[in-house]
Amino acid sequence: MKKLCAILFLVAGLWACQNPSQDAEQSESQPDISQKLNAEPVDVKSETASTYLCKINGENWGYTKASGIVSQNKKTKKKIAQFTFKRKLDKGSESIMLDYDGDSFQLESASLILKFPKKGGGRVSGHYSLFPDTRSQNPNSDLSGTIDLSNPGKASGNAVLTKFNIKYEKELLEHPNRDAVVTITDLKFEGVAYSDVNKVFNLK
């Protein structure tokens, strides 16, 4: 009987030593793990992951994918270095394509697909371009730039595209006075991977 009383007394003493208020504070200070698991994910738009390339009408523009290819025309032996920069959007995509002369390393043509606000809502895809045989049709348009292919497999370059006119669907633009003509400045890139078709297939 004495042993039983001693055991009961010991258990009661241990229970009295515990601090229930401290346990409550600890439980309040630690966040509920279920709240962490049920937290809503942060919505990161694809545009935020883009790499800055240039300014279009003064606004920053970046790409999510870049690629390049160097090829040579079998008949004319003219070498072209074509680089494409694509920007993935929530709906659709935009792109800037630059064609450099592979021998003189000068920019000779460019083609753009850009999305702008459309009348009545949504967006319209605007096509803008300038080629050697269309310069006479676009006297106010101009382009310049150079490419560096001295590093095999990696290219660096720059470009300025001045007053490129939208080819069609100008009437669909919400702001035709602002978006029908685009100028691209501050366009620079480096370390963009490219493939030389002639070297890959051992062509001469």
C-alpha positions in Angstrom: 0.0 0.0 0.0 2.9 2.4 0.9 4.5 1.6 -2.5 1.2 2.4 -4.4 0.9 5.7 -2.5 4.5 6.6 -3.3 4.0 5.9 -7.1 0.8 8.0 -7.1 2.6 10.8 -5.3 5.4 10.7 -7.9 3.1 10.8 -10.9 1.2 13.7 -9.4 4.4 15.6 -8.8 5.6 15.1 -12.4 2.3 16.3 -13.8 2.4 19.4 -11.6 5.9 20.3 -12.9 4.7 20.6 -16.5 3.7 24.1 -17.6 0.6 23.9 -19.8 0.7 27.6 -20.6 4.2 27.2 -22.1 2.9 24.3 -24.3 0.1 26.5 -25.5 2.6 29.3 -26.4 4.8 26.8 -28.4 1.8 25.5 -30.3 0.8 29.1 -31.2 4.3 30.1 -32.3 4.6 27.2 -34.7 2.5 27.5 -37.9 0.1 24.7 -38.7 1.8 22.4 -41.3 -1.6 22.0 -43.0 -1.7 25.7 -43.7 1.7 25.5 -45.4 0.6 22.6 -47.6 -2.7 24.3 -48.5 -1.1 27.7 -49.4 -1.9 28.9 -52.9 1.1 28.8 -55.4 2.4 32.1 -56.6 1.4 32.7 -60.3 4.6 33.6 -62.2 3.9 34.8 -65.7 6.1 33.6 -68.5 7.1 37.2 -69.3 8.9 37.5 -66.0 11.3 34.7 -67.0 12.4 36.4 -70.2 15.9 37.6 -71.0 16.1 41.3 -71.9 16.9 41.9 -75.5 15.9 45.4 -76.6 13.4 48.3 -76.4 10.4 48.4 -78.7 9.0 51.9 -78.9 10.7 52.6 -75.6 9.3 49.6 -73.8 11.5 46.7 -72.6 11.2 43.4 -74.5 12.7 40.1 -73.6 12.8 36.6 -75.1 12.2 33.2 -73.6 14.0 31.3 -76.3 16.8 32.1 -78.8 18.3 30.1 -81.6 20.5 30.6 -84.6 21.5 28.9 -87.8 24.2 29.7 -90.4 23.7 28.4 -93.9 25.1 28.9 -97.4 23.2 29.0 -100.6 24.5 26.3 -102.9 24.1 28.4 -106.1 25.1 31.8 -105.0 27.4 30.7 -102.2 25.9 33.5 -100.1 26.1 32.8 -96.4 23.3 33.9 -94.1 23.3 33.9 -90.3 19.7 33.9 -89.1 18.8 34.4 -85.4 15.4 34.2 -83.9 14.2 35.4 -80.5 10.8 34.2 -79.3 8.8 35.4 -76.4 6.2 33.1 -75.0 3.0 34.8 -73.7 0.1 33.5 -71.8 -1.7 33.3 -75.2 0.5 33.0 -78.2 4.0 34.3 -78.7 6.0 37.2 -80.3 9.2 36.9 -82.3 12.1 38.9 -83.7 14.0 37.4 -86.6 17.3 38.9 -87.8 19.2 38.0 -90.9 22.9 38.9 -91.1 25.2 38.5 -94.1 27.5 35.7 -93.1 30.5 37.2 -95.0 30.2 40.9 -94.2 28.5 40.3 -90.9 26.1 43.2 -91.5 22.4 43.0 -90.7 20.5 43.0 -94.0 16.8 42.1 -93.1 14.5 41.7 -90.2 11.0 40.3 -89.6 8.9 40.8 -86.4 5.6 39.5 -85.1 4.4 41.5 -82.1 1.1 41.6 -80.3 -0.8 44.8 -79.5 -4.2 45.7 -78.1 -7.1 45.0 -80.5 -10.3 47.0 -80.9 -13.0 45.5 -78.9 -10.6 43.6 -76.6 -7.9 40.9 -77.0 -4.8 41.3 -79.0 -3.8 41.4 -82.7 -0.6 40.0 -84.2 1.2 42.7 -86.1 3.7 41.7 -88.8 6.6 44.1 -89.5 9.5 43.5 -91.8 12.2 45.1 -94.0 14.1 43.3 -96.7 16.5 44.5 -99.4 13.8 44.3 -102.1 11.3 46.2 -100.0 13.4 49.2 -99.0 12.1 51.3 -101.8 8.5 50.7 -100.6 9.5 51.9 -97.1 11.6 55.0 -97.6 11.4 56.0 -93.9 12.4 52.5 -92.6 16.0 51.5 -91.9 18.1 48.9 -90.1 21.7 48.4 -89.1 23.7 46.0 -87.0 26.5 43.5 -86.9 27.1 39.9 -85.9 30.2 38.2 -84.4 30.6 34.6 -85.2 34.3 34.3 -84.2 33.3 32.1 -81.3 32.3 28.7 -82.8 28.8 27.8 -81.6 28.1 31.1 -79.8 27.2 34.4 -81.4 27.0 38.0 -80.3 25.4 40.8 -82.1 23.4 44.1 -82.2 20.8 45.8 -84.2 18.7 49.0 -84.6 15.4 48.8 -86.5 13.9 52.2 -87.4 10.2 52.9 -88.3 9.0 49.4 -89.3 5.5 49.6 -90.7 2.8 47.1 -90.0 2.1 45.1 -93.1 -1.6 44.6 -92.7 -4.5 44.7 -90.2 -3.6 48.2 -89.1 -7.4 48.9 -88.9 -7.7 46.3 -86.1 -5.2 48.1 -83.8 -6.7 49.8 -80.7 -3.9 52.4 -81.0 -2.9 52.6 -84.6 -1.0 55.9 -84.2 1.2 54.3 -81.6 1.5 50.6 -82.7 1.4 50.7 -86.5 5.0 51.8 -86.7 7.7 50.3 -84.4 11.3 51.2 -83.7 13.7 48.8 -81.9 16.7 50.2 -80.1 19.3 48.9 -77.6 19.2 45.4 -79.2 22.2 43.4 -78.0 22.8 39.8 -77.4 25.8 37.5 -76.6 26.4 33.8 -76.1 23.5 32.8 -78.2 23.9 29.2 -79.5 23.8 28.6 -83.3 24.4 25.7 -85.7 26.5 26.0 -88.9 24.7 23.7 -91.4 27.7 23.4 -93.7 29.9 22.2 -90.9 27.3 19.9 -89.5 26.8 18.1 -92.8 30.4 18.7 -94.0 29.2 20.8 -97.0 31.5 23.0 -99.0 
